[in-house]
C-alpha cells in the first residue's frame, strides 16, 4: 500500500530546481545543498521536503506533477526576469 504525501506548492517549486527524473538523485542533491543553506526558512522548507521524499515511494514520486508554479502568473504568460547589466 502506498502512502501518498501531500506536497505544498513551495515544496514542488523547490524540487523543480533540482534533477527531478529520479527520487534518489533528487534526495542526494538536496542533502548535498542543505549544509550551505543559511536562511532558516529555506532550511526548514528543505528539511520538510526531504522528510516527505524519504517517505514517498518511487511510484508515487513518478506521479507527482513536477513543474514549477509561478504564483500570480498564468501558465502561458511570460514571467518578467530582472535585467542584468
DRENVO-108184 format. One record per residue: residue number from 1; x, y, z of N, C-alpha, C, O in turn. Coordinates in nm, 4 decimals, always signed. Example, Ala and Ser with C-alpha at 12.3 -4.5 7.8 and 13.67 -1.06 7.14 Angstrom:
2
nr, n_east, n_north, n_up, ca_east, ca_north, ca_up, c_east, c_north, c_up, o_east, o_north, o_up
1, +1.3190, -0.5690, +0.7800, +1.2300, -0.4500, +0.7800, +1.3200, -0.3300, +0.7800, +1.4236, -0.3319, +0.8465
2, +1.2850, -0.2250, +0.7080, +1.3670, -0.1060, +0.7140, +1.2900, +0.0030, +0.7870, +1.3409, +0.1138, +0.8039
This chain:
85
nr, n_east, n_north, n_up, ca_east, ca_north, ca_up, c_east, c_north, c_up, o_east, o_north, o_up
1, +0.0847, -0.1180, +0.0000, +0.0000, +0.0000, +0.0000, +0.0892, +0.1242, +0.0000, +0.1809, +0.1354, +0.0814
2, +0.0623, +0.2157, -0.0900, +0.1445, +0.3356, -0.0974, +0.0893, +0.4435, -0.0063, -0.0313, +0.4531, +0.0166
3, +0.1796, +0.5233, +0.0444, +0.1433, +0.6337, +0.1330, +0.1638, +0.7620, +0.0523, +0.2770, +0.8045, +0.0297
4, +0.0532, +0.8231, +0.0093, +0.0620, +0.9435, -0.0721, +0.0918, +1.0631, +0.0165, +0.0244, +1.0862, +0.1169
5, +0.1940, +1.1390, -0.0221, +0.2310, +1.2584, +0.0525, +0.1702, +1.3796, -0.0164, +0.1639, +1.3858, -0.1392
6, +0.1263, +1.4742, +0.0621, +0.0755, +1.5992, +0.0075, +0.1883, +1.7015, +0.0125, +0.2339, +1.7398, +0.1202
7, +0.2324, +1.7448, -0.1037, +0.3387, +1.8439, -0.1135, +0.2789, +1.9815, -0.1355, +0.1805, +1.9961, -0.2080
8, +0.3384, +2.0829, -0.0728, +0.2932, +2.2199, -0.0936, +0.3485, +2.2728, -0.2255, +0.4390, +2.2138, -0.2846
9, +0.2929, +2.3847, -0.2705, +0.3438, +2.4491, -0.3917, +0.4909, +2.4850, -0.3725, +0.5717, +2.4684, -0.4639
10, +0.5251, +2.5335, -0.2550, +0.6642, +2.5710, -0.2268, +0.7571, +2.4503, -0.2356, +0.8680, +2.4612, -0.2878
11, +0.7127, +2.3360, -0.1851, +0.7944, +2.2149, -0.1912, +0.8115, +2.1664, -0.3345, +0.9207, +2.1255, -0.3738
12, +0.7042, +2.1709, -0.4122, +0.7134, +2.1315, -0.5537, +0.8094, +2.2249, -0.6266, +0.8960, +2.1790, -0.7011
13, +0.7946, +2.3550, -0.6059, +0.8841, +2.4514, -0.6713, +1.0293, +2.4285, -0.6303, +1.1192, +2.4372, -0.7138
14, +1.0527, +2.3994, -0.5035, +1.1883, +2.3706, -0.4571, +1.2450, +2.2489, -0.5293, +1.3585, +2.2524, -0.5768
15, +1.1680, +2.1428, -0.5377, +1.2160, +2.0216, -0.6046, +1.2472, +2.0481, -0.7516, +1.3372, +1.9860, -0.8082
16, +1.1736, +2.1394, -0.8130, +1.1909, +2.1665, -0.9564, +1.3241, +2.2330, -0.9904, +1.3623, +2.2359, -1.1074
17, +1.3949, +2.2859, -0.8925, +1.5253, +2.3451, -0.9238, +1.6355, +2.2390, -0.9271, +1.7502, +2.2678, -0.9610
18, +1.5986, +2.1167, -0.8914, +1.6928, +2.0049, -0.8924, +1.6546, +1.9059, -1.0018, +1.5552, +1.9235, -1.0723
19, +1.7359, +1.8017, -1.0141, +1.7088, +1.6904, -1.1063, +1.5868, +1.6157, -1.0536, +1.5906, +1.5614, -0.9432
20, +1.4796, +1.6122, -1.1305, +1.3558, +1.5512, -1.0805, +1.3165, +1.4223, -1.1523, +1.2048, +1.3738, -1.1343
21, +1.4048, +1.3671, -1.2318, +1.3720, +1.2417, -1.3005, +1.3843, +1.1203, -1.2088, +1.3309, +1.0135, -1.2386
22, +1.4548, +1.1373, -1.0974, +1.4830, +1.0242, -1.0101, +1.4780, +1.0716, -0.8646, +1.5503, +1.1638, -0.8269
23, +1.3937, +1.0093, -0.7837, +1.3770, +1.0487, -0.6431, +1.5089, +1.0382, -0.5660, +1.5420, +1.1268, -0.4872
24, +1.5834, +0.9312, -0.5882, +1.7092, +0.9107, -0.5162, +1.8093, +1.0232, -0.5470, +1.8734, +1.0764, -0.4563
25, +1.8220, +1.0585, -0.6741, +1.9144, +1.1653, -0.7130, +1.8678, +1.2987, -0.6553, +1.9497, +1.3769, -0.6071
26, +1.7381, +1.3253, -0.6597, +1.6837, +1.4484, -0.6022, +1.7175, +1.4575, -0.4541, +1.7621, +1.5620, -0.4067
27, +1.6969, +1.3495, -0.3817, +1.7286, +1.3482, -0.2381, +1.8767, +1.3761, -0.2165, +1.9120, +1.4580, -0.1317
28, +1.9632, +1.3099, -0.2911, +2.1077, +1.3280, -0.2739, +2.1497, +1.4717, -0.3056, +2.2342, +1.5278, -0.2359
29, +2.0916, +1.5319, -0.4103, +2.1258, +1.6699, -0.4457, +2.0791, +1.7673, -0.3372, +2.1510, +1.8611, -0.3026
30, +1.9600, +1.7453, -0.2841, +1.9103, +1.8336, -0.1781, +1.9905, +1.8157, -0.0497, +2.0199, +1.9137, +0.0187
31, +2.0260, +1.6920, -0.0163, +2.1087, +1.6669, +0.1031, +2.2449, +1.7343, +0.0897, +2.2979, +1.7872, +0.1874
32, +2.3017, +1.7325, -0.0309, +2.4325, +1.7946, -0.0534, +2.4249, +1.9465, -0.0408, +2.5206, +2.0095, +0.0043
33, +2.3139, +2.0052, -0.0795, +2.2987, +2.1511, -0.0751, +2.2642, +2.2024, +0.0645, +2.3008, +2.3146, +0.0995
34, +2.1956, +2.1231, +0.1431, +2.1434, +2.1672, +0.2720, +2.2478, +2.2312, +0.3645, +2.2167, +2.3327, +0.4267
35, +2.3690, +2.1776, +0.3768, +2.4666, +2.2409, +0.4674, +2.5068, +2.3831, +0.4262, +2.5595, +2.4584, +0.5080
36, +2.4827, +2.4191, +0.3032, +2.5225, +2.5506, +0.2534, +2.4095, +2.6537, +0.2604, +2.4303, +2.7709, +0.2292
37, +2.2915, +2.6104, +0.3010, +2.1760, +2.6999, +0.3087, +2.1763, +2.7672, +0.4453, +2.1676, +2.7012, +0.5488
38, +2.1865, +2.9000, +0.4435, +2.1943, +2.9754, +0.5684, +2.0588, +3.0302, +0.6132, +2.0380, +3.0551, +0.7320
39, +1.9675, +3.0486, +0.5193, +1.8363, +3.1027, +0.5515, +1.7548, +2.9986, +0.6289, +1.7344, +2.8867, +0.5817
40, +1.7088, +3.0367, +0.7475, +1.6388, +2.9427, +0.8351, +1.5104, +2.8908, +0.7710, +1.4827, +2.7710, +0.7773
41, +1.4324, +2.9783, +0.7102, +1.3067, +2.9347, +0.6480, +1.3320, +2.8382, +0.5325, +1.2571, +2.7423, +0.5139
42, +1.4374, +2.8635, +0.4551, +1.4700, +2.7732, +0.3441, +1.5189, +2.6382, +0.3968, +1.4874, +2.5340, +0.3394
43, +1.5956, +2.6400, +0.5053, +1.6406, +2.5135, +0.5651, +1.5217, +2.4309, +0.6130, +1.5186, +2.3091, +0.5958
44, +1.4241, +2.4984, +0.6730, +1.3037, +2.4290, +0.7200, +1.2278, +2.3707, +0.6017, +1.1851, +2.2553, +0.6057
45, +1.2108, +2.4501, +0.4962, +1.1426, +2.4016, +0.3758, +1.2151, +2.2813, +0.3169, +1.1519, +2.1820, +0.2810
46, +1.3467, +2.2899, +0.3071, +1.4243, +2.1783, +0.2508, +1.4136, +2.0542, +0.3382, +1.3963, +1.9436, +0.2870
47, +1.4236, +2.0716, +0.4692, +1.4158, +1.9584, +0.5614, +1.2791, +1.8920, +0.5546, +1.2695, +1.7694, +0.5499
48, +1.1728, +1.9730, +0.5542, +1.0374, +1.9173, +0.5436, +1.0182, +1.8432, +0.4115, +0.9572, +1.7364, +0.4076
49, +1.0704, +1.9005, +0.3038, +1.0588, +1.8375, +0.1725, +1.1354, +1.7058, +0.1698, +1.0850, +1.6055, +0.1192
50, +1.2563, +1.7057, +0.2238, +1.3345, +1.5824, +0.2298, +1.2626, +1.4750, +0.3105, +1.2595, +1.3589, +0.2698
51, +1.2049, +1.5124, +0.4241, +1.1334, +1.4134, +0.5056, +1.0171, +1.3525, +0.4289, +0.9910, +1.2328, +0.4414
52, +0.9474, +1.4320, +0.3505, +0.8386, +1.3789, +0.2682, +0.8932, +1.2891, +0.1577, +0.8352, +1.1850, +0.1269
53, +1.0060, +1.3303, +0.0979, +1.0656, +1.2479, -0.0081, +1.1113, +1.1122, +0.0449, +1.0975, +1.0112, -0.0240
54, +1.1654, +1.1090, +0.1667, +1.2073, +0.9818, +0.2262, +1.0882, +0.8866, +0.2391, +1.1027, +0.7655, +0.2224
55, +0.9704, +0.9423, +0.2689, +0.8518, +0.8603, +0.2928, +0.7711, +0.8311, +0.1667, +0.6753, +0.7539, +0.1707
56, +0.8088, +0.8916, +0.0564, +0.7364, +0.8746, -0.0691, +0.7956, +0.7579, -0.1482, +0.9175, +0.7457, -0.1596
57, +0.7110, +0.6744, -0.2014, +0.7592, +0.5635, -0.2848, +0.8029, +0.6176, -0.4211, +0.7646, +0.7278, -0.4605
58, +0.8827, +0.5393, -0.4917, +0.9242, +0.5783, -0.6268, +0.8028, +0.5926, -0.7186, +0.7984, +0.6835, -0.8015
59, +0.7050, +0.5041, -0.7045, +0.5856, +0.5104, -0.7892, +0.5066, +0.6381, -0.7622, +0.4606, +0.7036, -0.8558
60, +0.4906, +0.6735, -0.6351, +0.4196, +0.7970, -0.6019, +0.4988, +0.9195, -0.6470, +0.4404, +1.0185, -0.6911
61, +0.6309, +0.9132, -0.6361, +0.7139, +1.0240, -0.6821, +0.6975, +1.0445, -0.8323, +0.6859, +1.1575, -0.8796
62, +0.6967, +0.9342, -0.9065, +0.6818, +0.9428, -1.0522, +0.5485, +1.0052, -1.0935, +0.5361, +1.0584, -1.2039
63, +0.4493, +0.9986, -1.0054, +0.3174, +1.0536, -1.0363, +0.3038, +1.2015, -0.9968, +0.2027, +1.2646, -1.0275
64, +0.4044, +1.2562, -0.9294, +0.3964, +1.3968, -0.8875, +0.3997, +1.4909, -1.0080, +0.4713, +1.4658, -1.1050
65, +0.3228, +1.5978, -1.0016, +0.3251, +1.6984, -1.1093, +0.4428, +1.7934, -1.0876, +0.4257, +1.9034, -1.0351
66, +0.5609, +1.7507, -1.1279, +0.6814, +1.8295, -1.1001, +0.7078, +1.9325, -1.2092, +0.7938, +1.9142, -1.2954
67, +0.6323, +2.0400, -1.2030, +0.6577, +2.1557, -1.2876, +0.6347, +2.2779, -1.1993, +0.5395, +2.2814, -1.1213
68, +0.7211, +2.3772, -1.2113, +0.7115, +2.4923, -1.1206, +0.5824, +2.5707, -1.1410, +0.5302, +2.5798, -1.2521
69, +0.5330, +2.6260, -1.0335, +0.4150, +2.7111, -1.0356, +0.4599, +2.8520, -1.0029, +0.5230, +2.8761, -0.9000
70, +0.4276, +2.9433, -1.0898, +0.4661, +3.0830, -1.0704, +0.3431, +3.1572, -1.0202, +0.2533, +3.1912, -1.0971
71, +0.3409, +3.1812, -0.8911, +0.2268, +3.2449, -0.8279, +0.1969, +3.3799, -0.8919, +0.2859, +3.4639, -0.9055
72, +0.0732, +3.4000, -0.9305, +0.0325, +3.5265, -0.9887, +0.0440, +3.5321, -1.1398, +0.0099, +3.6337, -1.2005
73, +0.0917, +3.4240, -1.2022, +0.1073, +3.4211, -1.3477, +0.0324, +3.3013, -1.4043, +0.0287, +3.1943, -1.3435
74, -0.0273, +3.3208, -1.5216, -0.0900, +3.2099, -1.5920, +0.0186, +3.1227, -1.6527, +0.1308, +3.1686, -1.6739
75, -0.0145, +2.9962, -1.6808, +0.0838, +2.9030, -1.7360, +0.1438, +2.9502, -1.8676, +0.2609, +2.9241, -1.8949
76, +0.0653, +3.0190, -1.9494, +0.1162, +3.0609, -2.0801, +0.1682, +3.2045, -2.0804, +0.2071, +3.2557, -2.1854
77, +0.1693, +3.2694, -1.9649, +0.2139, +3.4077, -1.9545, +0.3651, +3.4122, -1.9306, +0.4184, +3.3344, -1.8514
78, +0.4328, +3.5028, -1.9989, +0.5773, +3.5169, -1.9797, +0.6045, +3.5810, -1.8445, +0.5358, +3.6746, -1.8037
79, +0.7039, +3.5301, -1.7767, +0.7425, +3.5833, -1.6469, +0.8580, +3.6801, -1.6676, +0.9628, +3.6418, -1.7196
80, +0.8393, +3.8062, -1.6268, +0.9475, +3.9029, -1.6479, +1.0680, +3.8706, -1.5583, +1.0541, +3.8495, -1.4378
81, +1.1835, +3.8677, -1.6193, +1.3063, +3.8419, -1.5448, +1.3793, +3.9746, -1.5231, +1.3707, +4.0652, -1.6060
82, +1.4504, +3.9852, -1.4124, +1.5236, +4.1104, -1.3894, +1.6322, +4.1294, -1.4946, +1.6970, +4.0337, -1.5370
83, +1.6508, +4.2526, -1.5353, +1.7526, +4.2809, -1.6341, +1.8902, +4.2772, -1.5690, +1.9091, +4.3205, -1.4553
84, +1.9843, +4.2248, -1.6439, +2.1220, +4.2211, -1.5944, +2.2004, +4.3310, -1.6635, +2.1740, +4.3654, -1.7787
85, +2.2966, +4.3852, -1.5919, +2.3751, +4.4931, -1.6529, +2.5119, +4.4471, -1.6944, +2.5901, +4.5260, -1.7473
